[in-house]
Amino acid sequence: PEDAMYCAKFITFLHRIETPGFSTMELFDVIVSAVVGALYSITEDEAACLGIFLNALWKLISEWRYDEQCFERQVDGKVSNCG
């Protein structure tokens, strides 16, 4: 569980510091595709960790989705969102 939280916070950190060459939206797309492909072949423990990871990311994505000012401040026009 700690690894899952660390990964989610690290992704958020990379986005926040606008890491060159790191596309936050592209990464989210890759994560969703990977989860769909792996869903039926992971163990219960792996699924629990994946759920923790996805929940942490989902909170961030939901904030961007439902708070326009937050989206404009944290996402819109940032270098880390360009593919």
Secondary structure, DSSP 8 states (H G I E B T S, - for coil): -HHHHHHHHHHHHHHHTT-TT--HHHHHHHHHHHHHHHGGGS-HHHHHHHHHHHHHHHHHHHHHHH-HHHHHHHTTT-GGG--
